[in-house]
Amino acid sequence: MAPDSKDQANRNTAKGLIAMQLTLTDRFWRAMARYVDRTALRLIPSQPILRKLFSMTAPLGAALPKGASVTKQADGSLHILPAGVAPDAPVLLYLHGGGFTIGSPQTHAALVAHLAAACGLRAVVPKYRLAPEHPFPAAKQDAIAAFDALVQAGTPPVAICGDSAGGCLALQVACHARDRNAPTPKALGLLAPIADLSGEVEARFAEAEDEILIPPSWPERIKDVYLPGMDRDSAAISPLSGDLSNLPPTLIQAATGEALAQDAKRLLDAMDDATLDLWPGLPHVWQLHAGRTPAADAAIAKMGAFLAAKVA
């Protein structure tokens, strides 16, 4: 990133650090993340059980925008068409998060529907294989296959987005498009992306005193089931270990005090055209509460405006 661009990005980051007034609704869901969700992640060792719990609870914390059409495809993916968006509008490819072990297109449907509405695109949310049943590289292969299928269908994504593990996959898909000379997206949107799985990941979470949601035992478990015995320094696994140049303009959102804010800050330096948008006092991927909390809706509106400006 050029010095002037870095200065502007730093100013944007500083603006994001200004304390925001959280509503009672925002505070309620923050407390749920701190005392209920974090406890479940710490105490329940089974990823399949956590997957089932998340599939039941995630829809309760979000609400689809009015008039959005959500269609499940035979392959398990969701096609989302917001109200007022043409059926042949350009495509947003969204890769859901969940530590490569939980989550689904359905758990993220409201988030993606609000984001698609905010940027005026239709969205595709692919289903990808999850660990421990399917360790690396299954998720990455499926994400790339979803991108390639859209390209082959004549509808290459104009934007690729993802949260947490999905943010890692979004970076990997964007690098795939760049390296294969495929049609490249015009913008990336990353919500607290995982970008470095090397080293003592659990220690980085333990040292993040303001991490609201994720206990240190969670990344250790992910490491064991998603990357058993693998070289986590590899660029194929950790995007920050590879070449992140010549990627599309990118907006990265994260909570100020969360552990993955470290990855977000390092991505700002590693990418040519990235902007970091930090939000204080919120849990990891608070945007999942789209349609329910002002903080989620405000962040999605900001991400949507960024994407709309880049794909226009």
C-alpha positions as CSV (number, residue, x, y, z in Angstrom):
1,M,0.0,0.0,0.0
2,A,1.3,3.5,-0.9
3,P,2.3,5.8,2.0
4,D,-0.6,8.2,1.3
5,S,-3.1,5.3,1.2
6,K,-1.7,4.0,4.4
7,D,-2.1,7.4,6.0
8,Q,-5.6,7.6,4.9
9,A,-6.3,4.1,6.1
10,N,-4.8,4.9,9.5
11,R,-7.1,8.0,9.7
12,N,-10.1,5.8,8.8
13,T,-9.0,3.4,11.5
14,A,-8.7,6.2,14.1
15,K,-12.2,7.4,13.3
16,G,-13.5,3.8,13.8
17,L,-12.0,3.8,17.3
18,I,-14.2,6.7,18.4
19,A,-16.5,5.3,21.1
20,M,-19.9,4.5,19.8
21,Q,-23.1,4.5,21.8
22,L,-24.4,0.9,22.0
23,T,-28.1,0.5,22.4
24,L,-29.6,-1.8,25.0
25,T,-30.2,-4.3,22.2
26,D,-26.6,-4.2,21.2
27,R,-25.6,-4.7,24.8
28,F,-27.9,-7.6,25.2
29,W,-26.4,-9.5,22.3
30,R,-22.9,-8.6,23.5
31,A,-23.7,-10.1,26.9
32,M,-25.1,-13.2,25.2
33,A,-21.8,-13.6,23.3
34,R,-19.7,-13.1,26.5
35,Y,-21.6,-15.3,28.9
36,V,-23.6,-17.8,26.8
37,D,-21.9,-18.4,23.5
38,R,-18.3,-18.2,24.9
39,T,-19.2,-20.7,27.6
40,A,-20.7,-23.1,25.0
41,L,-17.6,-22.8,22.8
42,R,-15.4,-23.5,25.9
43,L,-17.3,-26.3,27.5
44,I,-18.7,-28.3,24.5
45,P,-15.9,-30.3,22.9
46,S,-17.9,-31.7,20.0
47,Q,-17.9,-29.6,16.8
48,P,-20.9,-31.5,15.4
49,I,-22.9,-30.7,18.6
50,L,-21.9,-27.1,18.4
51,R,-22.9,-27.1,14.7
52,K,-26.4,-28.2,15.6
53,L,-26.7,-25.6,18.4
54,F,-25.5,-22.8,16.1
55,S,-28.0,-23.9,13.4
56,M,-30.8,-23.5,15.9
57,T,-29.7,-20.3,17.7
58,A,-28.3,-18.2,14.8
59,P,-31.7,-17.5,13.1
60,L,-33.1,-16.3,16.5
61,G,-30.5,-13.5,16.6
62,A,-31.1,-12.1,13.1
63,A,-34.0,-11.1,10.8
64,L,-34.2,-11.1,7.0
65,P,-34.9,-7.8,5.3
66,K,-38.4,-7.4,4.1
67,G,-39.1,-8.9,0.6
68,A,-35.8,-10.8,0.4
69,S,-36.1,-14.1,-1.6
70,V,-34.0,-16.9,-0.2
71,T,-33.8,-20.1,-2.4
72,K,-32.0,-23.3,-1.4
73,Q,-30.3,-25.0,-4.3
74,A,-29.8,-28.8,-4.7
75,D,-26.2,-28.4,-3.7
76,G,-27.1,-26.8,-0.4
77,S,-26.1,-23.3,-1.4
78,L,-28.5,-20.3,-0.9
79,H,-29.3,-17.8,-3.6
80,I,-30.5,-14.6,-2.1
81,L,-32.3,-11.8,-4.0
82,P,-33.1,-8.7,-2.0
83,A,-36.3,-6.7,-2.7
84,G,-35.8,-4.3,-5.6
85,V,-32.7,-6.1,-7.0
86,A,-33.0,-7.4,-10.5
87,P,-32.8,-11.2,-10.9
88,D,-29.9,-10.8,-13.3
89,A,-28.0,-8.3,-11.2
90,P,-24.3,-9.0,-10.6
91,V,-23.3,-11.6,-8.0
92,L,-21.9,-11.3,-4.5
93,L,-20.2,-14.5,-3.4
94,Y,-20.3,-14.9,0.3
95,L,-18.4,-17.5,2.3
96,H,-19.8,-18.1,5.8
97,G,-17.7,-18.4,8.9
98,G,-17.6,-20.8,11.8
99,G,-14.0,-21.9,12.4
100,F,-14.2,-24.3,9.4
101,T,-16.3,-26.6,11.7
102,I,-19.7,-25.0,12.2
103,G,-22.0,-22.6,10.3
104,S,-23.9,-23.0,7.1
105,P,-25.5,-20.8,4.4
106,Q,-28.7,-20.8,6.6
107,T,-26.9,-19.4,9.7
108,H,-25.7,-16.5,7.7
109,A,-28.7,-15.9,5.5
110,A,-29.9,-12.7,7.2
111,L,-26.4,-11.1,7.3
112,V,-25.9,-11.8,3.6
113,A,-29.4,-10.7,2.6
114,H,-28.9,-7.3,4.4
115,L,-25.4,-7.0,2.8
116,A,-26.7,-7.8,-0.7
117,A,-29.5,-5.3,-0.2
118,A,-27.0,-2.6,0.9
119,C,-24.9,-3.0,-2.2
120,G,-27.6,-3.8,-4.7
121,L,-26.4,-7.3,-5.7
122,R,-27.8,-10.8,-5.6
123,A,-25.9,-13.2,-3.5
124,V,-24.7,-16.8,-3.6
125,V,-23.8,-18.5,-0.3
126,P,-22.2,-21.9,-1.0
127,K,-22.2,-24.8,1.3
128,Y,-18.8,-26.2,1.9
129,R,-17.5,-29.3,3.8
130,L,-16.7,-28.9,7.4
131,A,-14.1,-30.4,9.8
132,P,-13.6,-32.7,11.7
133,E,-15.4,-34.9,9.1
134,H,-13.6,-33.0,6.3
135,P,-10.3,-31.4,7.3
136,F,-8.2,-29.1,5.1
137,P,-8.3,-28.7,2.1
138,A,-12.0,-29.6,1.7
139,A,-13.4,-26.2,2.6
140,K,-10.9,-24.4,0.4
141,Q,-11.6,-26.7,-2.5
142,D,-15.3,-26.3,-2.2
143,A,-15.0,-22.5,-2.0
144,I,-12.9,-22.4,-5.1
145,A,-15.3,-24.8,-6.9
146,A,-18.2,-22.5,-6.1
147,F,-16.3,-19.5,-7.6
148,D,-15.3,-21.5,-10.7
149,A,-18.9,-22.6,-11.2
150,L,-20.1,-19.1,-11.2
151,V,-17.4,-18.1,-13.7
152,Q,-18.3,-21.0,-16.0
153,A,-22.0,-20.1,-15.8
154,G,-21.1,-16.6,-17.1
155,T,-21.8,-14.9,-13.8
156,P,-18.4,-14.3,-12.2
157,P,-18.8,-12.6,-8.8
158,V,-18.1,-8.9,-8.8
159,A,-17.5,-9.0,-5.0
160,I,-16.4,-11.7,-2.7
161,C,-17.0,-11.5,1.1
162,G,-16.7,-13.7,4.1
163,D,-16.5,-13.6,7.9
164,S,-13.9,-15.3,10.1
165,A,-13.1,-18.6,8.5
166,G,-15.1,-17.5,5.5
167,G,-12.8,-14.4,5.3
168,C,-9.9,-16.7,5.1
169,L,-11.6,-18.6,2.3
170,A,-12.5,-15.4,0.5
171,L,-8.8,-14.4,0.5
172,Q,-7.9,-17.8,-0.9
173,V,-10.5,-17.6,-3.6
174,A,-9.4,-14.1,-4.6
175,C,-5.8,-15.4,-4.8
176,H,-7.0,-18.3,-6.9
177,A,-8.7,-15.9,-9.3
178,R,-5.6,-13.7,-9.6
179,D,-3.2,-16.6,-10.1
180,R,-5.4,-18.4,-12.7
181,N,-6.1,-15.2,-14.7
182,A,-9.8,-15.8,-14.0
183,P,-12.3,-12.8,-13.9
184,T,-11.3,-11.0,-10.7
185,P,-13.9,-9.5,-8.4
186,K,-13.9,-5.7,-8.1
187,A,-14.0,-5.7,-4.3
188,L,-13.5,-7.8,-1.3
189,G,-15.3,-7.5,2.0
190,L,-13.8,-9.2,5.0
191,L,-15.4,-9.5,8.5
192,A,-12.8,-10.3,11.1
193,P,-11.0,-12.7,8.8
194,I,-8.7,-15.5,9.9
195,A,-5.5,-14.8,8.0
196,D,-2.8,-16.5,10.1
197,L,-3.2,-20.1,11.4
198,S,0.5,-20.5,12.2
199,G,2.3,-20.4,15.5
200,E,0.6,-20.5,18.9
201,V,-2.9,-19.4,17.8
202,E,-4.5,-20.1,21.1
203,A,-1.9,-17.9,22.9
204,R,-2.9,-14.9,20.7
205,F,-6.5,-15.4,21.8
206,A,-5.5,-15.7,25.5
207,E,-3.6,-12.4,25.2
208,A,-6.5,-10.5,23.7
209,E,-8.0,-9.2,26.9
210,D,-11.0,-7.7,25.2
211,E,-11.9,-10.8,23.2
212,I,-15.6,-11.2,24.0
213,L,-16.7,-14.4,22.2
214,I,-13.9,-16.8,21.4
215,P,-12.1,-18.7,24.3
216,P,-8.4,-19.8,23.7
217,S,-9.5,-23.4,23.6
218,W,-11.5,-22.8,20.4
219,P,-8.7,-22.0,18.0
220,E,-6.7,-24.8,19.6
221,R,-9.5,-27.2,18.8
222,I,-9.9,-25.9,15.3
223,K,-6.1,-26.4,14.7
224,D,-6.4,-30.0,15.8
225,V,-9.5,-31.0,13.7
226,Y,-9.1,-28.8,10.6
227,L,-5.3,-29.0,10.2
228,P,-4.2,-32.2,11.9
229,G,-0.5,-32.6,11.5
230,M,-0.2,-30.0,8.8
231,D,2.2,-27.2,8.2
232,R,0.2,-24.2,9.3
233,D,3.0,-21.8,8.1
234,S,2.1,-22.8,4.5
235,A,0.7,-20.0,2.3
236,A,-1.9,-22.5,1.2
237,I,-3.3,-22.4,4.7
238,S,-2.4,-19.0,6.2
239,P,-3.0,-16.2,3.7
240,L,-0.6,-13.9,5.5
241,S,2.2,-16.3,4.7
242,G,1.6,-15.8,1.0
243,D,1.5,-13.1,-1.6
244,L,-1.5,-10.8,-1.1
245,S,-0.6,-8.2,-3.7
246,N,-2.7,-7.3,-6.7
247,L,-6.0,-8.2,-5.0
248,P,-9.1,-6.0,-5.4
249,P,-9.9,-3.1,-3.1
250,T,-10.8,-4.5,0.3
251,L,-12.7,-3.3,3.4
252,I,-11.8,-5.2,6.6
253,Q,-14.1,-4.9,9.6
254,A,-13.3,-6.2,13.0
255,A,-14.0,-5.5,16.7
256,T,-11.3,-3.4,18.2
257,G,-10.4,-5.7,21.1
258,E,-10.9,-9.1,19.5
259,A,-8.0,-11.4,18.8
260,L,-8.5,-11.4,15.1
261,A,-8.1,-7.6,15.0
262,Q,-4.4,-8.5,14.9
263,D,-4.9,-10.4,11.6
264,A,-6.9,-7.5,10.3
265,K,-4.1,-5.0,11.1
266,R,-1.5,-7.2,9.4
267,L,-3.7,-7.5,6.3
268,L,-3.8,-3.7,6.1
269,D,0.0,-3.8,5.6
270,A,0.1,-6.9,3.4
271,M,-2.4,-5.7,0.8
272,D,-2.1,-3.0,-1.8
273,D,-5.5,-1.4,-1.4
274,A,-7.1,-2.2,2.0
275,T,-9.1,-0.1,4.5
276,L,-9.4,-1.2,8.1
277,D,-12.7,-0.4,9.9
278,L,-12.5,-1.1,13.7
279,W,-15.5,-1.0,16.0
280,P,-15.1,-0.8,19.7
281,G,-17.1,-2.8,22.4
282,L,-18.4,-5.5,20.1
283,P,-18.0,-9.3,19.8
284,H,-16.5,-11.2,16.9
285,V,-18.8,-11.0,13.8
286,W,-21.5,-9.0,15.5
287,Q,-22.9,-8.5,12.0
288,L,-24.6,-11.8,12.4
289,H,-27.3,-9.9,14.3
290,A,-28.4,-8.2,11.1
291,G,-31.9,-6.9,11.3
292,R,-31.9,-7.1,15.1
293,T,-29.2,-4.7,16.3
294,P,-28.2,-1.2,15.3
295,A,-24.5,-1.9,15.4
296,A,-24.9,-4.9,13.0
297,D,-27.0,-2.9,10.6
298,A,-24.7,0.1,10.7
299,A,-21.6,-2.0,10.0
300,I,-23.4,-3.9,7.1
301,A,-24.6,-0.6,5.7
302,K,-21.0,0.7,5.7
303,M,-19.7,-2.5,4.0
304,G,-22.5,-2.4,1.5
305,A,-21.7,1.2,0.6
306,F,-18.1,0.3,0.0
307,L,-18.9,-2.6,-2.2
308,A,-21.5,-0.6,-4.2
309,A,-19.0,2.1,-4.9
310,K,-16.4,-0.4,-6.1
311,V,-18.6,-2.5,-8.3
312,A,-20.5,0.4,-10.0
